[in-house]
Amino acid sequence: MKQKLLFIVNPLAGGGKRSSGIEHNIGLQLNCTRYDAEVRYTRYPGHATELAKASDAVCVVAVGGDGTVNEVASGLVGTGKVLGIIPCGSGNGFANHLGISRNLNEAIRVINEGASFASDYATINGTPFLCSCGVGLDADVSYAFSSSKKRGHITYVFKTITRVLCCKEQQYSLAYNGIEVKVSAIMITVGNANQWGNNYYICPDASLQDGILDVTILHKFPVCLAPVLVGKLLRRKITSSKYVESIKCRNITITRKSTGPAHCDGTPFMAGSVIRVQVVPKGMNVLSPLA
């Protein structure tokens, strides 16, 4: 008996070019002797979550970027259904961690093979995420990028540079592993996966199966050293910088003086002064070439 698959496509992901014609390519490449596939397209924010929740498919495939993957995964929490991914976004952080290629044929091959594993996911104030969440600089960049008419890596880099030039340290109180500390930082990123996307490894030692969160705290640094820090991100060496502090924990509470921006898998939102992040060990079944 064939297994039912639902492909949820964000037609705007990555500027819309890579998802164009996706339905035709799925028809050509998918193993139709094994799967019975349906393709649905998102029409508004949150639609992917609604479609995933309502589906009776055994596997739901997110076709888009990390935001689309997050929405689909949020609809699958607690169902035992399997998450598949065809990366078509600007960063594709979770797919990159898993080793899922941006090449459409290779991504569909992973689906055809049907090998899955139990991955950790985490929550920020109850909202699920797979890749990372954060406050400070990365949240500011997420806001700037989300409001931009242009997408893609170049736009992301430009928005990051403009925010780095004017970023300021904020005061935070962190509670984790039974201790409480105060820190001054321009950014606090909590990672389930090892990167933001585009192979910028903000939490290079993160694992999807250890039941642990990796927290990277970036302190104020001379702007002239920004290229050096970018190089460390790309080489998985960011935690070696004297301006970076790293923490491992199962949950963390971040308290700041007031409400402000935060992000969840690159999607910005306004959060309160108290932010609680916790891991859910092996709570999501995911198709992966690493399984």
LUMRODO-308625 format. One line per field, with one value per atom (N, C-alpha, C, O, CB): residue in one letter; y, z, x. Coordinates in steps of 0.02 Angstrom, whole numbers. Atoms other than C-alpha are relative to their C-alpha. Glycine has a CB too. Layout:
<nodes>
palum (A|...)
c2 (Y|...)
c3 (Z|...)
c1 (X|...)
</nodes>
This chain:
<nodes>
palum (M|M|M|M|M|K|K|K|K|K|Q|Q|Q|Q|Q|K|K|K|K|K|L|L|L|L|L|L|L|L|L|L|F|F|F|F|F|I|I|I|I|I|V|V|V|V|V|N|N|N|N|N|P|P|P|P|P|L|L|L|L|L|A|A|A|A|A|G|G|G|G|G|G|G|G|G|G|G|G|G|G|G|K|K|K|K|K|R|R|R|R|R|S|S|S|S|S|S|S|S|S|S|G|G|G|G|G|I|I|I|I|I|E|E|E|E|E|H|H|H|H|H|N|N|N|N|N|I|I|I|I|I|G|G|G|G|G|L|L|L|L|L|Q|Q|Q|Q|Q|L|L|L|L|L|N|N|N|N|N|C|C|C|C|C|T|T|T|T|T|R|R|R|R|R|Y|Y|Y|Y|Y|D|D|D|D|D|A|A|A|A|A|E|E|E|E|E|V|V|V|V|V|R|R|R|R|R|Y|Y|Y|Y|Y|T|T|T|T|T|R|R|R|R|R|Y|Y|Y|Y|Y|P|P|P|P|P|G|G|G|G|G|H|H|H|H|H|A|A|A|A|A|T|T|T|T|T|E|E|E|E|E|L|L|L|L|L|A|A|A|A|A|K|K|K|K|K|A|A|A|A|A|S|S|S|S|S|D|D|D|D|D|A|A|A|A|A|V|V|V|V|V|C|C|C|C|C|V|V|V|V|V|V|V|V|V|V|A|A|A|A|A|V|V|V|V|V|G|G|G|G|G|G|G|G|G|G|D|D|D|D|D|G|G|G|G|G|T|T|T|T|T|V|V|V|V|V|N|N|N|N|N|E|E|E|E|E|V|V|V|V|V|A|A|A|A|A|S|S|S|S|S|G|G|G|G|G|L|L|L|L|L|V|V|V|V|V|G|G|G|G|G|T|T|T|T|T|G|G|G|G|G|K|K|K|K|K|V|V|V|V|V|L|L|L|L|L|G|G|G|G|G|I|I|I|I|I|I|I|I|I|I|P|P|P|P|P|C|C|C|C|C|G|G|G|G|G|S|S|S|S|S|G|G|G|G|G|N|N|N|N|N|G|G|G|G|G|F|F|F|F|F|A|A|A|A|A|N|N|N|N|N|H|H|H|H|H|L|L|L|L|L|G|G|G|G|G|I|I|I|I|I|S|S|S|S|S|R|R|R|R|R|N|N|N|N|N|L|L|L|L|L|N|N|N|N|N|E|E|E|E|E|A|A|A|A|A|I|I|I|I|I|R|R|R|R|R|V|V|V|V|V|I|I|I|I|I|N|N|N|N|N|E|E|E|E|E|G|G|G|G|G|A|A|A|A|A|S|S|S|S|S|F|F|F|F|F|A|A|A|A|A|S|S|S|S|S|D|D|D|D|D|Y|Y|Y|Y|Y|A|A|A|A|A|T|T|T|T|T|I|I|I|I|I|N|N|N|N|N|G|G|G|G|G|T|T|T|T|T|P|P|P|P|P|F|F|F|F|F|L|L|L|L|L|C|C|C|C|C|S|S|S|S|S|C|C|C|C|C|G|G|G|G|G|V|V|V|V|V|G|G|G|G|G|L|L|L|L|L|D|D|D|D|D|A|A|A|A|A|D|D|D|D|D|V|V|V|V|V|S|S|S|S|S|Y|Y|Y|Y|Y|A|A|A|A|A|F|F|F|F|F|S|S|S|S|S|S|S|S|S|S|S|S|S|S|S|K|K|K|K|K|K|K|K|K|K|R|R|R|R|R|G|G|G|G|G|H|H|H|H|H|I|I|I|I|I|T|T|T|T|T|Y|Y|Y|Y|Y|V|V|V|V|V|F|F|F|F|F|K|K|K|K|K|T|T|T|T|T|I|I|I|I|I|T|T|T|T|T|R|R|R|R|R|V|V|V|V|V|L|L|L|L|L|C|C|C|C|C|C|C|C|C|C|K|K|K|K|K|E|E|E|E|E|Q|Q|Q|Q|Q|Q|Q|Q|Q|Q|Y|Y|Y|Y|Y|S|S|S|S|S|L|L|L|L|L|A|A|A|A|A|Y|Y|Y|Y|Y|N|N|N|N|N|G|G|G|G|G|I|I|I|I|I|E|E|E|E|E|V|V|V|V|V|K|K|K|K|K|V|V|V|V|V|S|S|S|S|S|A|A|A|A|A|I|I|I|I|I|M|M|M|M|M|I|I|I|I|I|T|T|T|T|T|V|V|V|V|V|G|G|G|G|G|N|N|N|N|N|A|A|A|A|A|N|N|N|N|N|Q|Q|Q|Q|Q|W|W|W|W|W|G|G|G|G|G|N|N|N|N|N|N|N|N|N|N|Y|Y|Y|Y|Y|Y|Y|Y|Y|Y|I|I|I|I|I|C|C|C|C|C|P|P|P|P|P|D|D|D|D|D|A|A|A|A|A|S|S|S|S|S|L|L|L|L|L|Q|Q|Q|Q|Q|D|D|D|D|D|G|G|G|G|G|I|I|I|I|I|L|L|L|L|L|D|D|D|D|D|V|V|V|V|V|T|T|T|T|T|I|I|I|I|I|L|L|L|L|L|H|H|H|H|H|K|K|K|K|K|F|F|F|F|F|P|P|P|P|P|V|V|V|V|V|C|C|C|C|C|L|L|L|L|L|A|A|A|A|A|P|P|P|P|P|V|V|V|V|V|L|L|L|L|L|V|V|V|V|V|G|G|G|G|G|K|K|K|K|K|L|L|L|L|L|L|L|L|L|L|R|R|R|R|R|R|R|R|R|R|K|K|K|K|K|I|I|I|I|I|T|T|T|T|T|S|S|S|S|S|S|S|S|S|S|K|K|K|K|K|Y|Y|Y|Y|Y|V|V|V|V|V|E|E|E|E|E|S|S|S|S|S|I|I|I|I|I|K|K|K|K|K|C|C|C|C|C|R|R|R|R|R|N|N|N|N|N|I|I|I|I|I|T|T|T|T|T|I|I|I|I|I|T|T|T|T|T|R|R|R|R|R|K|K|K|K|K|S|S|S|S|S|T|T|T|T|T|G|G|G|G|G|P|P|P|P|P|A|A|A|A|A|H|H|H|H|H|C|C|C|C|C|D|D|D|D|D|G|G|G|G|G|T|T|T|T|T|P|P|P|P|P|F|F|F|F|F|M|M|M|M|M|A|A|A|A|A|G|G|G|G|G|S|S|S|S|S|V|V|V|V|V|I|I|I|I|I|R|R|R|R|R|V|V|V|V|V|Q|Q|Q|Q|Q|V|V|V|V|V|V|V|V|V|V|P|P|P|P|P|K|K|K|K|K|G|G|G|G|G|M|M|M|M|M|N|N|N|N|N|V|V|V|V|V|L|L|L|L|L|S|S|S|S|S|P|P|P|P|P|L|L|L|L|L|A|A|A|A|A)
c2 (-60|0|62|66|0|-61|172|42|44|39|-48|297|68|88|3|-65|466|54|58|16|-56|618|65|69|-6|-67|800|46|52|26|-51|930|68|86|-5|-68|1104|49|53|11|-43|1233|73|98|-11|-73|1413|31|29|26|-25|1496|62|82|15|-61|1650|-14|32|50|16|1559|14|-4|-73|-14|1619|44|39|-63|-42|1747|-34|-3|21|35|1615|-36|-73|48|30|1558|-75|-113|32|71|1389|-43|-102|-10|39|1335|-1|-37|27|-2|1376|-67|-92|57|63|1217|-60|-115|2|54|1112|-59|-116|25|54|1013|-46|-107|28|39|957|-44|-103|46|38|904|-56|-109|46|53|807|-58|-116|27|53|712|-41|-101|30|36|667|-42|-96|49|30|620|-44|-89|54|37|550|-73|-88|33|71|361|-11|-19|-43|5|345|-71|-81|25|67|158|-6|-51|-53|1|196|53|42|11|-56|362|23|20|57|-36|445|72|86|-33|-68|630|51|46|21|-58|788|62|62|-1|-62|965|56|66|15|-58|1116|61|54|-12|-61|1297|46|54|36|-46|1419|66|88|10|-63|1580|57|116|-7|-52|1673|-29|-90|28|24|1663|-46|-29|59|47|1514|-52|-100|37|46|1425|-69|-120|27|65|1288|-41|-102|9|35|1245|-28|-85|47|23|1233|-60|-108|58|55|1121|-64|-118|19|58|1007|-32|-93|20|26|990|-38|-89|56|29|948|-62|-98|51|54|820|-68|-75|12|69|632|-37|-98|-38|30|603|-25|3|51|26|498|42|42|-73|-44|620|65|65|-34|-66|807|33|40|44|-27|888|76|101|-31|-73|1073|19|1|31|-25|1154|75|113|-19|-71|1320|9|-34|31|-14|1399|-20|-58|73|19|1385|21|-13|29|-21|1483|-49|-64|69|49|1360|-66|-97|-11|61|1212|6|-42|-15|-12|1288|-6|-38|69|2|1310|-72|-93|44|69|1132|-42|-79|-31|38|1060|17|-28|16|-20|1160|-36|-51|75|38|1072|-74|-108|11|72|901|-19|-78|-23|14|918|-44|-29|66|45|775|-50|-89|40|45|681|-64|-113|36|58|559|-3|-48|-62|-1|604|23|52|47|-12|626|66|81|-58|-62|793|-13|-41|54|1|801|72|117|-41|-67|950|2|-39|27|-18|1018|74|118|-10|-68|1173|48|36|-1|-50|1324|71|118|-9|-65|1468|36|16|-6|-40|1599|-29|-23|71|25|1513|-76|-106|29|74|1333|-30|-80|-31|22|1311|-71|-109|45|68|1153|-52|-104|-6|46|1069|-8|-63|23|3|1113|-43|-84|70|42|1036|-74|-116|19|69|877|-27|-87|-6|22|873|-10|-47|-64|4|892|51|111|11|-42|963|48|33|-43|-47|1117|-25|1|69|30|1012|-38|-82|-47|29|962|-75|-109|30|73|787|-35|-88|-18|30|751|4|-43|35|-7|818|-50|-78|72|49|709|-71|-115|8|66|560|-18|-76|-2|12|579|-21|-65|64|18|572|-71|-110|51|67|419|-55|-109|-3|50|327|-10|-63|19|6|364|-15|-43|-52|14|352|59|116|-14|-53|451|-14|-71|10|8|482|48|95|15|-42|560|58|48|-41|-60|739|39|39|44|-49|859|59|75|23|-67|1018|40|11|1|-41|1163|48|55|38|-49|1295|65|65|-26|-65|1481|28|42|49|-20|1536|-42|-16|75|47|1382|-10|-56|22|6|1408|-44|-30|70|46|1265|32|75|-62|-17|1291|-59|-99|65|55|1173|23|-14|-30|-25|1282|42|20|41|-43|1428|53|66|33|-59|1572|49|30|-15|-47|1730|69|86|5|-70|1908|42|17|10|-44|2057|7|15|-24|-14|2074|-45|-21|-8|45|1918|12|3|-72|-16|1966|64|69|8|-62|2142|-12|16|51|16|2070|-37|-24|-44|36|1952|48|39|-51|-50|2100|38|48|49|-38|2198|-41|-16|26|44|2049|-15|-18|-65|18|2005|56|44|-20|-57|2181|21|67|58|-17|2185|-29|-85|-24|25|2169|-51|-94|59|47|2076|-54|-39|37|55|1905|-22|11|-59|28|1799|18|59|24|-5|1789|70|95|-50|-67|1958|50|90|24|-45|2050|-12|35|-9|17|1957|28|57|-77|-26|2004|76|104|-19|-73|2187|22|69|27|-18|2195|-13|25|-40|15|2115|53|76|-69|-51|2240|65|95|13|-63|2389|-3|47|18|7|2320|-5|20|-62|5|2278|69|81|-43|-67|2460|40|87|37|-41|2523|-40|-14|34|42|2378|22|45|-74|-17|2408|-59|-100|62|52|2294|12|69|-3|-3|2254|-43|-86|-23|37|2188|-58|-47|46|59|2012|-37|-36|-46|48|1893|-69|-79|17|67|1709|-50|-50|-18|53|1564|-67|-81|8|65|1390|-45|-20|8|49|1232|17|3|-4|-15|1292|62|73|-57|-61|1455|60|51|-5|-62|1636|48|61|32|-47|1758|60|56|-35|-60|1933|10|3|62|-10|1970|62|82|-62|-52|2115|-30|-58|64|33|2058|39|74|-72|-28|2119|-53|-37|29|53|1949|-62|-80|-14|66|1787|-45|-34|2|47|1643|-69|-93|-4|68|1476|-47|-40|-3|44|1336|-71|-100|-1|72|1167|-32|-83|-15|18|1148|43|86|8|-31|1211|66|98|-46|-61|1360|41|16|-19|-43|1508|-21|-21|74|13|1457|23|59|36|-18|1478|-19|12|75|26|1381|50|50|-24|-43|1518|-36|-36|72|45|1405|39|46|-54|-38|1506|-45|-22|41|49|1350|-63|-114|-17|52|1239|-70|-119|19|66|1097|-29|-82|4|22|1079|-67|-80|52|65|906|-2|29|-59|7|860|-59|-73|-7|60|706|-5|-60|-61|4|753|27|24|38|-27|834|62|77|-52|-58|989|60|53|-16|-62|1171|30|26|50|-35|1265|75|99|-23|-72|1449|37|24|19|-41|1573|73|102|-7|-70|1744|40|26|5|-44|1879|66|102|11|-63|2024|54|39|-8|-55|2195|-10|-29|67|10|2188|59|93|-67|-53|2314|-15|-71|10|10|2337|-24|-61|63|20|2315|-75|-102|38|72|2133|-40|-101|-19|35|2092|-52|-108|50|51|2005|-61|-117|30|55|1899|-46|-107|26|40|1843|-37|-94|46|34|1803|-61|-114|48|56|1694|-57|-115|22|51|1603|-35|-95|31|31|1575|-53|-108|54|45|1494|-61|-114|37|55|1386|-39|-81|28|33|1328|15|-28|-76|-18|1422|59|88|15|-61|1561|-2|49|13|5|1494|9|13|-66|-12|1519|74|92|-30|-72|1708|22|-3|39|-26|1803|42|59|41|-39|1902|-45|-20|47|48|1744|-44|-67|-42|45|1643|-53|-37|38|53|1474|-39|-47|-48|35|1377|-60|-58|46|57|1205|-12|-11|-64|8|1174|-33|-37|68|29|1088|53|46|-57|-56|1248|63|59|-14|-63|1431|54|56|21|-57|1585|63|75|0|-63|1751|57|63|5|-57|1907|64|72|-4|-66|2083|54|39|7|-55|2254|13|35|62|-16|2270|-46|-88|74|38|2193|21|75|9|-17|2188|-55|-105|14|50|2091|-65|-66|28|66|1906|-35|-10|-42|37|1777|-74|-98|12|72|1596|-30|-21|-17|26|1503|55|45|-55|-55|1672|42|94|-26|-39|1733|46|23|-47|-47|1892|8|-1|69|-16|1931|41|42|-65|-38|2044|-46|-80|62|43|1954|42|100|-51|-35|2001|5|-12|-35|-9|2038|-67|-72|48|66|1854|-50|-57|-23|47|1724|-68|-74|25|67|1539|-46|-51|-28|46|1414|-69|-74|26|67|1226|-50|-40|-22|51|1072|-55|-69|-29|59|929|-56|-60|14|51|778|-49|-77|-39|48|673|2|-49|-70|-9|746|7|14|59|-10|762|-52|-59|72|48|626|36|70|-58|-39|693|-46|-88|56|34|622|32|94|2|-27|639|-49|-110|20|46|568|-25|-72|34|22|552|-55|-84|59|50|432|-70|-118|2)
c3 (0|0|0|37|61|5|-47|63|94|-62|-55|88|-27|-81|36|22|78|21|79|28|-12|63|-16|-63|-42|15|73|-8|37|56|11|-4|12|-21|-72|-13|68|-27|-2|77|37|-47|17|11|-76|-8|-2|-67|-83|59|66|-174|1|-51|-39|-6|-108|27|30|43|-32|-28|-47|-106|23|39|-87|-61|-110|-22|57|-201|-49|-99|-35|42|-279|-60|-93|-24|61|-415|7|-39|-16|-7|-343|8|-9|59|-9|-299|-63|-66|58|62|-474|-37|-47|-45|35|-566|44|19|-54|-46|-410|-7|-2|71|5|-435|-59|-53|-7|59|-608|15|-3|-61|-16|-543|50|46|27|-48|-398|-38|-24|53|40|-523|-39|-48|-47|39|-623|44|24|-40|-40|-480|57|78|28|-59|-339|-18|-72|29|8|-319|8|64|50|-2|-364|14|26|-64|-19|-332|77|104|-29|-73|-148|31|85|25|-29|-122|-42|-104|10|30|-160|23|82|19|-20|-163|-15|-66|-33|10|-144|10|53|49|-5|-168|18|-16|-66|-20|-77|5|21|68|0|-85|57|68|-67|-54|61|-29|-81|49|23|46|49|31|-12|-51|208|57|63|26|-56|363|46|63|41|-42|470|-37|-7|46|40|327|-1|0|-71|2|321|63|59|-8|-62|503|-3|18|61|6|469|-47|-32|-26|48|318|30|20|-65|-29|413|54|58|30|-53|561|-29|-1|44|29|449|-42|-58|-41|46|342|34|93|-32|-24|362|-31|-28|-15|31|269|54|108|-46|-48|355|1|50|-16|6|296|-33|-83|-40|28|265|-18|25|51|25|160|-7|-42|-68|5|182|-59|-62|66|59|18|8|-7|-68|-15|66|42|42|35|-43|187|72|86|-3|-71|375|29|73|40|-25|406|-18|23|-27|22|304|37|58|-75|-37|386|72|99|0|-68|556|4|49|24|0|513|-7|29|-55|10|449|63|86|-61|-60|599|58|96|20|-54|717|-6|45|-1|11|639|12|19|-69|-9|664|71|88|-46|-69|848|34|35|38|-38|948|-41|-13|38|43|797|-17|-36|-63|20|765|-75|-99|22|72|580|-17|25|-34|21|481|-39|-81|-42|35|422|-55|-43|49|55|251|-21|-6|-59|18|177|-71|-90|49|63|3|8|5|-63|-17|39|-60|-112|27|54|-67|27|-7|-36|-31|52|-10|-50|73|4|75|41|21|23|-44|217|6|2|66|-5|238|54|42|-68|-54|405|22|30|58|-24|462|-53|-37|21|54|293|-7|-19|-67|5|288|56|44|4|-55|460|-16|-1|65|16|398|-60|-72|-11|61|238|-59|-105|13|55|125|-53|-39|24|54|-42|-25|-23|-57|34|-125|-70|-102|-4|65|-284|7|49|-25|-8|-311|-6|33|-52|9|-375|61|81|-62|-59|-224|59|99|16|-55|-103|-5|45|2|10|-179|10|32|-70|-12|-172|74|91|-25|-73|18|18|60|39|-13|18|-26|8|-33|29|-96|44|49|-70|-43|21|66|95|13|-58|167|66|111|-14|-63|305|47|30|-13|-48|460|66|82|10|-68|634|46|23|1|-50|795|18|48|64|-12|806|60|73|-63|-50|952|-35|-92|44|18|934|65|119|-38|-60|1056|-5|-57|10|-1|1107|31|77|38|-30|1141|21|-21|-50|-28|1254|-28|-42|-13|22|1196|-75|-98|24|73|1009|-24|-7|-34|21|925|-49|-89|-32|52|828|-8|38|18|17|744|-4|14|-66|13|705|58|96|-65|-53|824|16|-22|-20|-17|915|31|47|50|-28|983|13|-9|-44|-14|1045|-14|-12|73|15|1003|-74|-113|34|68|841|-51|-101|-7|50|752|-7|-61|18|4|796|-40|-80|70|38|728|-75|-117|25|70|566|-29|-86|-6|24|552|-16|-66|52|12|566|-64|-106|59|59|434|-63|-114|6|58|316|-18|-77|13|13|334|-34|-71|64|30|283|-67|-99|48|63|132|-59|-56|0|60|-41|-37|-73|-47|32|-100|51|110|-27|-43|-30|-20|-60|-4|20|-44|47|92|-69|-44|36|0|53|-21|4|-26|42|78|-73|-40|51|74|114|-18|-71|215|25|80|10|-19|220|7|55|-51|-3|183|63|97|-63|-60|321|63|112|3|-58|442|10|67|-8|-4|403|28|72|-69|-23|430|74|109|-42|-70|598|45|101|10|-39|658|15|69|-38|-7|632|55|81|-66|-50|755|61|102|-32|-55|876|67|69|-14|-68|1064|46|36|26|-50|1212|41|53|46|-46|1320|61|59|-34|-62|1497|4|-7|61|-6|1522|64|90|-62|-54|1666|-29|-59|62|27|1620|57|103|-47|-49|1723|-36|-80|39|33|1673|46|86|-70|-38|1751|75|108|-28|-71|1923|23|83|37|-18|1917|-35|-82|-19|31|1875|-7|42|41|13|1795|-38|-71|-39|38|1724|-53|-39|46|54|1557|-40|-43|-46|49|1438|-68|-78|14|64|1258|-55|-42|2|57|1085|-32|-75|-52|29|1045|43|67|-71|-31|1127|-47|-59|72|45|1010|34|61|-68|-27|1069|-58|-97|51|58|946|17|66|-33|0|922|-55|-44|-12|55|753|4|48|-70|-8|720|-37|-31|-23|39|606|-9|1|-68|20|557|-69|-82|1|70|374|-41|-15|-24|45|225|30|15|-14|-32|330|44|49|-53|-53|459|67|93|-1|-57|608|66|95|-2|-61|758|62|114|3|-54|869|-28|-37|32|40|786|30|-7|-13|-31|913|13|44|65|-14|917|-34|-90|-22|26|894|4|48|40|2|850|41|44|-71|-37|961|69|98|-40|-66|1124|56|114|-1|-51|1214|34|91|50|-29|1242|-47|-108|13|38|1187|3|54|28|3|1131|-3|-48|-61|-4|1181|-16|14|71|19|1099|18|-5|-76|-22|1180|-33|-25|78|33|1076|36|42|-75|-35|1172|-50|-108|55|44|1100|-25|12|37|30|980|-46|-69|-40|47|873|-69|-94|-3|66|707|-51|-97|-24|48|616|1|-46|15|-5|675|-27|-23|72|26|595|-53|-51|-30|49|444|32|8|-51|-34|564|31|27|54|-31|657|-53|-41|41|54|493|-23|-34|-60|18|445|50|31|-8|-51|611|-3|9|69|9|582|-56|-47|-17|57|414|12|-17|-62|-14|484|63|86|7|-61|635|60|103|-10|-53|750|41|78|-31|-33|819|76|107|-17|-73|997|24|84|23|-19|994|9|33|-53|-6|990|73|110|-44|-68|1151|12|69|15|-7|1116|4|7|-59|1|1120|62|82|-64|-57|1268|-19|-50|65|18|1248|62|110|-51|-56|1363|-28|-84|39|17|1356|57|115|-13|-52|1447|-32|-93|32|24|1434|-6|-46|46|4|1464|26|66|39|-21|1489|2|-42|-47|-4|1545|-8|29|68|15|1473|21|-3|-77|-24|1564|-20|-9|77|19|1497|30|60|-77|-33|1552|-28|9|-4|30|1430|-59|-77|-24|59|1284|-59|-58|-18|58|1116|-51|-43|21|53|958|22|64|-60|-6|956|-67|-109|61|61|818|17|65|-54|-7|800|-69|-113|29|66|654|-53|-110|-21|47|574|-9|-43|-65|4|590|60|117|-4|-57|695|33|1|-24|-36|828|61|82|21|-61|979|60|65|3|-59|1143|63|62|-1|-63|1324|30|-2|48|-33|1449|25|37|59|-22|1503|-57|-84|63|56|1371|25|52|-60|-24|1412|-60|-104|48|54|1297|30|79|-42|-24|1323|-58|-108|53|51|1223|10|67|0|-2|1180|-34|-95|-37|29|1157|-46|-28|55|49|1002|-10|-12|22|6|981|-70|-80|38|69|791|-46|-46|-24|48|659|-66|-93|-12|57|511|-51|-33|24|54|342|-10|-12|-65|6|320|-32|-22|67|26|222|54|43|-54|-56|392|41|84|43|-40|460|-12|18|-16)
c1 (42|0|44|93|-48|-39|66|-7|-60|-21|2|112|-20|1|68|23|29|50|69|-69|-44|143|-36|-75|64|25|95|61|102|-48|-51|212|-33|-82|31|24|183|51|107|-13|-46|260|-12|-68|-6|3|298|21|81|45|-18|291|44|71|-62|-40|383|70|111|-34|-65|531|58|57|1|-60|701|-13|23|31|17|619|-47|-67|61|48|506|28|-9|-49|-28|626|10|-6|67|-16|677|-61|-60|47|61|500|-43|-93|-40|37|438|6|62|24|0|389|13|26|50|-17|415|-48|-27|-1|49|255|16|10|-71|-19|310|60|62|15|-61|481|-13|17|54|18|405|-31|-16|-49|31|299|49|39|-50|-51|454|46|66|40|-53|571|-24|12|43|24|463|-14|-39|-62|15|449|-75|-99|41|73|265|-25|-84|-29|20|265|-3|-36|48|-2|298|-46|-74|70|35|210|-59|-58|47|56|44|5|-6|-70|-18|83|-54|-89|64|43|-20|43|87|-62|-38|48|-48|-98|38|40|-24|47|106|-37|-39|35|-24|-84|-5|19|40|-23|0|60|28|-57|12|3|-73|-10|-16|41|46|-69|-39|94|-42|-98|29|35|46|-41|-65|-45|40|-42|31|-4|-9|-34|90|-15|-23|75|17|55|-71|-82|7|69|-131|-5|-40|-44|2|-103|30|4|36|-33|16|-45|-49|67|43|-104|-60|-80|-25|61|-251|13|-34|-36|-16|-159|-1|16|68|-4|-177|59|64|-65|-60|-12|47|51|35|-49|120|64|101|18|-58|253|-21|-55|57|15|238|66|110|-42|-62|373|-5|-49|19|-3|414|43|102|27|-37|466|7|-38|-37|-11|542|62|106|-60|-56|663|-13|-60|18|7|685|-67|-94|56|66|525|-54|-97|-17|49|423|9|-39|5|-14|510|-26|-54|77|23|471|-76|-103|22|73|287|-26|-71|-28|21|269|14|-28|34|-18|362|-47|-65|73|46|250|-67|-99|-11|62|101|6|-45|-25|-12|180|17|20|55|-19|228|-51|-111|9|43|157|-40|-78|-47|38|88|37|5|-19|-40|230|12|46|-32|-10|223|71|106|-52|-68|382|5|-38|27|-14|452|51|104|26|-47|534|15|-23|-27|-20|625|28|70|53|-32|660|20|-23|-49|-22|766|-3|29|70|7|717|6|-13|-66|-1|750|66|108|-13|-60|884|57|115|-14|-52|978|2|55|-8|7|914|45|79|17|-44|1002|-12|36|-8|14|912|17|46|-73|-17|929|75|100|-31|-73|1114|29|74|30|-24|1141|-11|31|-35|17|1056|37|38|-74|-34|1157|-47|-31|37|47|1006|19|23|-73|-24|1061|-53|-113|25|45|986|-17|-63|33|16|990|-66|-72|57|67|808|0|-33|-46|-1|846|29|4|42|-30|958|-47|-51|66|47|828|-57|-78|-28|55|692|26|-12|-31|-29|810|-3|-17|73|5|815|-71|-81|20|70|624|-14|-47|-47|11|623|29|0|30|-31|741|-37|-35|72|45|626|33|1|-49|-35|758|-9|8|76|13|710|34|52|-75|-27|780|-38|-71|77|32|716|46|98|-19|-40|782|-27|-88|0|21|779|-33|-17|60|20|680|-3|7|-69|2|662|-58|-90|66|53|537|25|65|-62|-12|549|-68|-110|37|65|407|-57|-111|-13|51|313|-4|-38|-65|2|341|57|115|3|-53|438|49|32|-30|-50|599|47|57|39|-46|722|72|118|-20|-68|872|26|68|2|-24|896|-52|-99|66|37|816|49|106|-60|-48|893|-28|-83|58|16|888|63|119|-25|-56|995|12|-34|62|-19|1090|-35|-60|74|30|1024|-75|-103|13|72|844|-10|-57|-30|5|873|10|-25|52|-13|944|-61|-80|64|59|794|-57|-92|-23|52|675|15|-30|-6|-19|771|-7|-31|72|3|781|-72|-89|38|69|596|-39|-86|-35|35|543|30|5|1|-32|659|-38|-63|72|32|585|43|18|-17|-46|740|20|29|63|-21|787|71|104|-51|-64|944|57|50|17|-58|1115|30|49|53|-31|1179|-40|-10|4|42|1031|11|14|-74|-10|1057|67|70|-1|-66|1242|-3|25|53|5|1202|-37|-16|-36|38|1071|41|36|-66|-42|1193|53|64|33|-53|1331|-28|2|32|29|1216|-19|-14|-61|19|1157|62|62|-44|-62|1334|28|54|52|-30|1386|-33|-3|-6|35|1256|-24|-61|-59|25|1228|31|87|15|-22|1242|-10|-54|-37|8|1265|-63|-83|61|56|1115|17|61|-66|-11|1106|-51|-111|-6|43|1036|16|72|9|-9|1010|-16|-68|-46|8|1032|-6|36|59|9|966|3|-38|-67|-9|1027|42|82|34|-40|1099|3|54|70|3|1045|38|45|26|-35|1143|-32|-71|75|24|1103|58|94|-58|-55|1225|-26|-78|57|16|1219|54|113|-7|-47|1298|-18|-76|3|10|1321|15|69|45|-10|1300|-36|-85|-25|37|1252|-44|-85|49|40|1177|4|57|22|2|1122|-39|-99|-32|32|1084|-3|47|38|8|1014|-11|-58|-61|1|1047|-21|3|67|13|968|43|75|-77|-45|1055|63|68|-34|-65|1230|9|61|53|-11|1200|-64|-119|27|56|1090|-24|-85|21|13|1098|60|103|-64|-55|1216|68|119|-1|-61|1345|35|96|47|-25|1366|-12|-67|-34|6|1401|3|57|55|3|1344|5|29|-64|-5|1333|33|0|-72|-33|1463|0|5|70|-2|1458|-69|-74|38|68|1269|-16|5|-51|23|1194|-76|-106|31|73|1015|-25|-85|-24|21|1016|31|33|18|-32|1102|-44|-25|64|44|954|28|10|-14|-35|1062|-7|-4|75|-1|1047|70|104|-51|-64|1203|-15|-48|42|12|1202|64|117|-26|-58|1320|-15|-64|15|7|1342|55|114|4|-49|1425|4|-46|-20|-12|1500|20|36|54|-20|1540|71|115|-6|-66|1687|15|-31|2|-18|1783|-27|-19|77|31|1693|51|35|-34|-52|1859|12|41|64|-10|1860|-59|-59|13|59|1692|19|-7|-49|-19|1775|33|24|47|-32|1878|-53|-47|49|53|1721|-40|-61|-46|35|1634|39|11|-12|-42|1781|-4|-5|72|7|1768|-67|-72|10|66|1582|2|-24|-53|-2|1617|45|34|24|-47|1759|-19|20|70|23|1658|45|55|-4|-47|1777|-24|16|68|23|1667|9|22|-74|-7|1677|72|84|-27|-70|1866|15|69|47|-12|1846|-5|-47|-49|3|1880|-62|-78|63|62|1721|-62|-118|-6|56|1614|4|58|1|7|1553|-51|-102|-21|46|1468|-23|15|32|32|1351|-36|-63|-49|41|1272|-50|-31|43|51|1108|-62|-69|-19|63|939|-55|-101|-23|47|842|35|82|-66|-29|882|-55|-98|58|45|785|42|89|-39|-34|842|-46|-102|18|40|781|35|96|-10|-26|805|-44|-96|5|35|744|-69|-114|41|64|601|-15|26|-1|18|509|44|74|-75|-40|597|-1|-36|70|-1|635|32|76|37|-30|674|-12|-50|-29|15|679|-5|24|54|10|627|11|-32|-71|-18|711|1|-21|-49|-7|744|-62|-60|20|61|564|-4|-5|-62|-1|559|-68|-120|25|62|430|18|76|-38|-11|411|-11|-62|-47|3|446|2|22|57|0|426|69|119|-46|-64|562|28|88|-7|-22|569|-9|-64|-39|0|614|24|79|44|-17|613|9|-33|-56|-17|696|15|52|61|-15|696|0|-33|-51|-6|741|-52|-71|72|44|623|40|42|-69|-44|737|-37|-88|34|23|705|-76|-110|20|72|532|-27|-87|-20|22|527|33|94|18|-26|545|15|-28|-51|-24|645|33|74|49|-35|695|68|74|-41|-67|882|47|39|26|-51|1028|47|85|41|-42|1114|-32|1|15|36|982|28|3|-75)
</nodes>
